[in-house]
């Protein structure tokens, strides 16, 4: 009886640790993807870059859709800094994410998955 409870506890612990490692991996990929976009925009002159959504698809594991809001170093007629909402398709090359192309901005994850497929 003790062994059955112990075996269940070990199985539960194993599944729990496996799930945590999967979540940590996803979080790391997301951070790396946003970092590559942020670096690109900072080199282009963005003052600030705020992250939005990160969407991948199981059938396209080496592609991702990300959104950011970039604040530029110039102001409009009212004196407010210009902000631009941007969407990107990223491709994974080795361990790094690279910008593949610009696409329309959306906060809808279903629409983002369609953009990953190539739909408009």
Backbone as JSON, one array per atom type, in Angstrom:
{
  "sequence": "XXXXXXXXXXXXXXXXXXXXXXXXXXXXXXXXXXXXXXXXXXXXXXXXXXXXXXXXXXXXXXXXXXXXXXXXXXXXXXXXXXXXXXXXXXXXXXXXXXXXXXXXXXXXXXXXXXXXXXXX",
  "N": [[0.82, -1.2, 0.0], [1.91, 1.24, 0.79], [3.81, 1.52, -1.21], [2.28, 1.91, -3.55], [1.12, 4.45, -3.16], [3.46, 5.91, -3.01], [4.54, 5.5, -5.57], [2.61, 6.78, -7.13], [2.98, 9.38, -6.24], [5.59, 9.87, -7.15], [5.15, 9.71, -9.94], [3.37, 11.86, -10.31], [5.05, 13.95, -9.47], [7.04, 13.81, -11.43], [5.58, 14.43, -13.8], [4.77, 17.02, -13.13], [7.25, 18.38, -12.91], [8.13, 18.08, -15.53], [6.17, 19.59, -16.88], [6.7, 22.14, -15.81], [9.29, 22.58, -16.82], [8.71, 22.7, -19.55], [7.12, 25.03, -19.65], [9.01, 26.91, -18.81], [10.8, 26.79, -20.92], [9.23, 27.76, -23.04], [8.81, 30.37, -22.15], [11.42, 31.34, -22.21], [11.96, 31.26, -24.96], [10.12, 33.14, -25.84], [11.08, 35.5, -24.62], [13.59, 35.7, -25.9], [12.76, 36.07, -28.55], [11.36, 38.54, -28.43], [13.5, 40.12, -27.62], [15.18, 40.1, -29.86], [13.63, 41.55, -31.71], [13.36, 43.96, -30.32], [16.06, 44.81, -30.2], [16.54, 45.22, -32.96], [14.72, 47.34, -33.5], [15.66, 49.31, -31.74], [18.17, 49.85, -32.83], [17.22, 51.08, -35.1], [16.36, 53.45, -34.13], [14.34, 53.64, -32.21], [12.96, 54.78, -29.18], [11.7, 53.54, -27.05], [10.45, 50.24, -26.53], [7.66, 48.32, -26.27], [6.48, 45.17, -25.36], [4.13, 42.89, -26.86], [1.98, 40.45, -27.9], [2.95, 36.97, -28.22], [2.97, 34.45, -30.44], [2.88, 31.1, -31.43], [2.71, 28.18, -33.53], [1.88, 24.73, -33.28], [2.39, 23.17, -35.58], [4.16, 24.72, -36.95], [6.83, 25.13, -35.61], [9.18, 26.63, -35.77], [8.55, 29.2, -36.4], [7.17, 32.37, -35.48], [4.75, 34.77, -34.33], [4.9, 38.1, -33.39], [4.05, 41.02, -31.52], [4.7, 44.49, -31.06], [4.94, 47.72, -29.5], [6.33, 50.55, -30.59], [8.05, 53.42, -29.51], [9.02, 56.37, -30.89], [11.76, 58.71, -31.46], [10.79, 61.2, -32.19], [8.37, 63.85, -32.32], [4.82, 64.53, -32.64], [2.59, 67.07, -34.01], [1.37, 67.99, -31.69], [3.29, 67.69, -29.83], [3.67, 65.25, -28.69], [5.34, 62.14, -28.33], [5.84, 59.98, -31.09], [4.09, 56.95, -31.54], [4.08, 53.58, -32.61], [2.37, 50.76, -33.66], [3.4, 47.51, -34.23], [3.69, 44.49, -36.14], [5.3, 41.34, -36.46], [6.64, 38.56, -38.28], [8.61, 36.02, -37.17], [11.48, 33.96, -37.68], [13.08, 31.05, -36.61], [16.49, 30.65, -36.41], [18.84, 28.46, -35.91], [19.64, 28.9, -32.64], [18.66, 31.41, -32.37], [16.2, 34.01, -32.89], [15.08, 35.51, -35.85], [13.96, 38.34, -37.7], [11.57, 37.78, -40.11], [9.6, 38.94, -41.74], [7.58, 41.95, -41.98], [4.26, 42.24, -40.82], [0.7, 42.8, -40.61], [-0.52, 44.43, -37.63], [-1.99, 42.87, -34.86], [-3.91, 42.05, -31.99], [-5.31, 39.83, -31.62], [-5.16, 36.47, -31.09], [-6.04, 34.36, -32.7], [-6.2, 35.51, -35.24], [-3.51, 36.11, -35.47], [-2.4, 33.55, -35.7], [-3.43, 32.89, -38.19], [-2.04, 34.75, -39.74], [0.5, 33.7, -39.48], [0.17, 31.44, -41.05], [0.16, 32.6, -43.49], [-2.04, 33.84, -44.45], [-4.1, 36.73, -45.14]],
  "CA": [[0.0, 0.0, 0.0], [2.81, 2.38, 0.82], [4.47, 1.63, -2.51], [1.34, 2.46, -4.54], [1.05, 5.9, -2.93], [4.75, 6.45, -3.34], [4.66, 5.49, -7.03], [1.75, 7.86, -7.63], [3.63, 10.65, -5.92], [6.71, 10.02, -8.09], [4.6, 10.0, -11.27], [2.86, 13.22, -10.26], [6.21, 14.84, -9.41], [7.67, 13.78, -12.75], [4.74, 15.2, -14.73], [4.82, 18.41, -12.7], [8.56, 18.92, -13.29], [8.12, 18.13, -16.99], [5.34, 20.73, -17.26], [7.43, 23.36, -15.47], [10.39, 22.78, -17.76], [8.12, 23.12, -20.81], [6.74, 26.44, -19.52], [10.23, 27.71, -18.76], [11.33, 26.81, -22.28], [8.4, 28.68, -23.83], [9.08, 31.71, -21.67], [12.75, 31.71, -22.69], [11.83, 31.54, -26.4], [9.39, 34.41, -25.97], [12.01, 36.58, -24.26], [14.59, 35.81, -26.96], [12.1, 36.63, -29.73], [11.14, 39.97, -28.2], [14.81, 40.77, -27.54], [15.69, 40.32, -31.22], [12.85, 42.65, -32.31], [13.73, 45.18, -29.61], [17.39, 45.22, -30.68], [16.37, 45.73, -34.31], [14.06, 48.65, -33.46], [16.54, 50.27, -31.06], [19.16, 50.27, -33.84], [16.53, 51.94, -36.06], [16.08, 54.73, -33.49], [13.22, 53.62, -31.26], [13.3, 55.17, -27.82], [11.15, 52.53, -26.15], [9.74, 49.15, -27.2], [6.83, 47.54, -25.34], [6.11, 43.88, -25.95], [2.71, 42.56, -26.95], [1.71, 39.02, -27.86], [3.87, 36.03, -28.83], [2.13, 33.33, -30.87], [3.48, 30.08, -32.28], [1.8, 27.09, -33.88], [2.55, 23.43, -33.15], [2.84, 22.66, -36.87], [5.22, 25.62, -37.42], [7.55, 25.46, -34.37], [10.29, 27.54, -36.01], [8.03, 30.52, -36.76], [6.37, 33.0, -34.43], [4.19, 36.1, -34.59], [5.04, 38.97, -32.23], [3.66, 42.42, -31.67], [5.36, 45.46, -30.19], [4.59, 49.13, -29.7], [7.6, 51.3, -30.57], [7.99, 54.87, -29.32], [10.14, 56.94, -31.65], [12.39, 59.9, -30.89], [10.26, 62.43, -32.75], [7.05, 64.18, -31.81], [3.82, 65.02, -33.6], [2.3, 68.51, -33.9], [0.99, 68.28, -30.31], [4.45, 67.54, -28.97], [3.7, 63.91, -28.12], [6.2, 61.23, -29.06], [5.12, 59.08, -32.0], [4.05, 55.52, -31.2], [3.7, 52.77, -33.76], [2.08, 49.35, -33.36], [4.03, 46.72, -35.29], [3.61, 43.03, -36.08], [6.39, 40.69, -37.19], [6.79, 37.11, -38.34], [9.99, 35.68, -36.89], [11.92, 32.6, -38.01], [14.17, 30.6, -35.75], [17.7, 30.21, -37.11], [19.68, 27.92, -34.85], [19.05, 29.23, -31.34], [18.23, 32.81, -32.38], [15.05, 34.42, -33.68], [15.37, 36.56, -36.83], [12.76, 38.89, -38.32], [11.35, 37.29, -41.46], [8.88, 39.99, -42.48], [6.58, 42.75, -41.28], [2.87, 41.94, -41.15], [-0.21, 43.7, -39.9], [-0.59, 44.35, -36.17], [-3.24, 42.4, -34.27], [-3.82, 41.49, -30.64], [-6.14, 38.63, -31.67], [-4.28, 35.32, -31.29], [-6.54, 33.57, -33.83], [-5.74, 36.24, -36.43], [-2.06, 35.97, -35.51], [-2.12, 32.21, -36.23], [-3.71, 32.96, -39.62], [-0.93, 35.47, -40.35], [1.6, 32.73, -39.55], [-0.11, 30.56, -42.19], [0.34, 33.35, -44.73], [-3.3, 34.47, -44.82], [-4.14, 38.17, -44.86]],
  "C": [[0.86, 1.26, 0.0], [3.47, 2.61, -0.53], [3.56, 2.23, -3.57], [1.23, 3.97, -4.38], [2.36, 6.56, -3.34], [4.95, 6.52, -4.85], [3.81, 6.59, -7.65], [2.39, 9.22, -7.4], [4.8, 10.9, -6.87], [6.22, 10.35, -9.49], [4.1, 11.44, -11.33], [4.02, 14.22, -10.27], [6.9, 14.93, -10.77], [6.89, 14.62, -13.75], [4.78, 16.68, -14.4], [6.13, 19.06, -13.13], [8.66, 19.04, -14.81], [7.32, 19.34, -17.49], [6.05, 22.05, -16.96], [8.57, 23.63, -16.44], [9.87, 23.22, -19.13], [7.74, 24.6, -20.76], [7.96, 27.34, -19.48], [10.85, 27.84, -20.14], [10.56, 27.79, -23.15], [8.68, 30.12, -23.43], [10.42, 32.21, -22.19], [12.69, 32.06, -24.18], [11.15, 32.88, -26.62], [10.32, 35.59, -25.68], [13.05, 36.79, -25.36], [13.99, 36.43, -28.22], [11.89, 38.13, -29.57], [12.46, 40.73, -28.16], [15.36, 41.05, -28.94], [14.95, 41.46, -31.91], [13.23, 43.97, -31.65], [15.1, 45.69, -30.07], [17.32, 45.83, -32.07], [15.78, 47.15, -34.29], [14.91, 49.7, -32.76], [17.63, 50.76, -32.01], [18.54, 51.22, -34.86], [16.13, 53.28, -35.44], [14.91, 54.76, -32.54], [13.72, 53.97, -29.86], [12.89, 54.1, -26.82], [10.39, 51.49, -26.97], [8.99, 48.36, -26.14], [6.36, 46.28, -26.05], [4.6, 43.69, -25.92], [2.53, 41.06, -26.85], [2.81, 38.24, -28.59], [3.05, 34.79, -29.15], [2.95, 32.39, -31.75], [2.4, 29.06, -32.61], [2.55, 25.78, -33.76], [3.09, 22.89, -34.48], [3.91, 23.54, -37.51], [6.08, 26.05, -36.21], [8.69, 26.46, -34.55], [9.84, 28.91, -36.49], [7.18, 31.05, -35.62], [5.86, 34.35, -34.92], [4.35, 36.9, -33.3], [4.53, 40.36, -32.55], [4.43, 43.26, -30.66], [4.76, 46.83, -30.47], [5.89, 49.9, -29.52], [7.3, 52.79, -30.38], [9.23, 55.45, -29.96], [10.61, 58.24, -31.03], [11.9, 61.21, -31.51], [8.81, 62.61, -32.33], [6.11, 64.61, -32.94], [3.58, 66.51, -33.36], [1.91, 68.91, -32.48], [2.16, 68.17, -29.34], [4.55, 66.17, -28.31], [4.59, 63.01, -28.99], [5.36, 60.28, -29.89], [5.23, 57.64, -31.53], [3.53, 54.78, -32.41], [3.51, 51.33, -33.31], [2.56, 48.51, -34.53], [3.83, 45.23, -35.05], [4.7, 42.42, -36.95], [6.21, 39.17, -37.19], [8.29, 36.86, -38.14], [10.25, 34.23, -37.29], [13.08, 32.26, -37.1], [15.3, 30.07, -36.61], [18.7, 29.76, -36.06], [18.98, 28.17, -33.51], [18.46, 30.64, -31.3], [17.0, 33.0, -33.25], [15.46, 35.56, -34.58], [14.05, 37.05, -37.43], [12.69, 38.41, -39.76], [10.67, 38.36, -42.31], [7.94, 40.75, -41.55], [5.2, 42.29, -41.73], [1.99, 42.88, -40.35], [-0.22, 43.41, -38.41], [-1.96, 43.83, -35.76], [-2.96, 41.89, -32.87], [-4.65, 40.22, -30.54], [-5.26, 37.43, -32.01], [-4.74, 34.44, -32.45], [-6.08, 34.21, -35.14], [-4.23, 36.1, -36.58], [-1.67, 34.59, -36.07], [-2.38, 32.17, -37.74], [-2.58, 33.69, -40.36], [0.31, 34.57, -40.46], [1.43, 31.77, -40.72], [0.13, 31.27, -43.51], [-0.95, 34.01, -45.2], [-3.25, 35.95, -44.48], [-5.29, 38.56, -44.01]]
}
